[in-house]
Amino acid sequence: MKLKLEGYPDRDNATVANVAWAVREIAAGDGPTYLIVELGDEAYAQAAGTRGRYVIESRTNFGEGFQHLRVCHPLAGRDGKSVVHYRQRCERHRPRRCPLNVKKSEVSTFAEVEQALVHFARTGKRDSRLLWRDVTAQYIKDRKRPAEDDDEVTQIVPGG
């Protein structure tokens, strides 16, 4: 398991205790604003945010594709736009003000970050006690191809 924590060197062969420590670090008012827990090339879970507002995501890779999920919450009424800020350094924004545009229902608490990331580090799986929304389509580039290429197998590439 590999641990990536903003502002720190990547840690190969990370332990669950290392991940639990990293999660606590992102809760600090001046600490890192994102972390990623990777299980080789197969899957990862990540969280980003500041000031008690976080986004939690997980991706599983398989064959030529992947599934990308985000923790969400049922809301009474309409689910509008929201922003979670992160990044210590950003070329376009003030420190800790780089925006992640999400839906209101996708903003999570620190307790949920701790639950999701430590569970993933322990088991290699998403925590089924949390509600996960499939957001894969947001990460796939549109690829148009000629009709004569209908049988072509293509690779799904993250958008950017």
N, C-alpha and C positions, 0 to 999 in steps of 0.2 A: 504494500500500500504506500502511495506517495502522498505527501502533504505539501500543499502550496499555500503559503500565508503571506499576504501582502507585506513587503518590507523585510522579509526573512528569506534566507536561502531555502530552496526546496529540500524536503527531508524524505529521502528514500527509506524504505523499511520502517515507516512510521508505525507507532503503536496506537491503540485506542486511547491511552493516556495522553499521548502527544496531541491527538485530535481534540480531546476534551480540553486541554490547555489552550489550543489554538482558538477554539470556540469562545472560551472565556475572554481571550485577548480582543476579539472583535466587539465585545460589549464595552470595552474601555472607551472613554470619551475622546481620547487622542490615539487610540490603537489602530491596528489594521482594519480595513473596511471590507475585505473579502478573504475567503479561504476556499480551497478546492481539495477534495479527497479523491484520489484516483486509484482505481483497481486495474492497473495495466492499461491496455487499450480497450478493454471491454466496457467499463462504466466509470462514471464519476458522479459525485454530489458536490454542490457548491452553495455558498450563501454569500450575500453581499448586502451592505447597508450600514446605516449609522443612526444614532439617536433613537434606538428602540424600534426602528422600521427596517425590515429586512425582506429580501427575496430569496427563496430557497428553490433550487433546481436540481434535477438529476437527469443524466443521459445514459442510455444503454445502447451500445453499438452492436450490430449484428450483420454479418455478411456485408452487403453494400449499403446498408442503411443504418438508421438509428431512430430511437424514440426519445424525445426530450419532454420532460414533465416539470411542472411548477406547482408548488404547494399553493392551494387556494382555500377560500372559506366561503360558505354560503352567506349571502347577504340578503336582507329584506330590502326590497326595492331595486332600483337600477344600479348596475355595476359600472361606475364611471372610471375615468382616467385618474391615475395617481403617479407620483414620482417618488422613488427611493434614491437617496444620494449615496455615493461611495467614491473611492479612490483618493489616496493621500496626495497623489500628483496626477494632474491632467493638463494636457497642453492647451485646452480651450476653457477650462472652468477653474474656479478657485478650489483650493484643497478641500477634500471631503464634500464637494458639491457636484461631482460628475453625475448626471442623471441616468437612472434606469427607468424607462417608461413602462409602467405596468398597469394592471387594473386594480381598483381598490381591494377587490377580493383576493388579490395575490400578495398583499402586504402581510408579513408575518412578524411575530414577536420573537424576542431573544429566546424564550423558553422553547419555542418551536424549532429554532435553529439548533439549539442544543439537542433536542429530541431527535431531529432528523439526521444531523451529521454524525452524532455519536452512534446512533442505531446503524447507519450505513457503514461506519468504520467497524462495528462489531460483527455485522452479518453480511455485508456486501449487497444489501437489498434496501429498497425504499421502505420506510416505516408505514405499514398499512393502516395505522391509526390516524394518519394524516390524510387529507383529501388532496389528490394530485390531479391537475388539469394537463391534458396533452396539448402542448404548444409546439409540437414538431414542425407544423406548417410555417411557423414564424422563422424557422431556421433553414429552410430549403430554398435555394435559388430556383427561380423559374427557368426551365430549360426548354426551349423550343427546338424541335428537330423535324427534319423533313419526313413526310409520310412514308417514304421508302425505307426509313430506319425503324419501323415499328417493332421489329424483333430485337433491336439493340438493347442490351442490358447496360444501364447507365449507373454511375455512382452518384448517390445523393451527397451533396456538398453543403456544409453549413453556409448560410447567407452572410453577407457582411457588407 
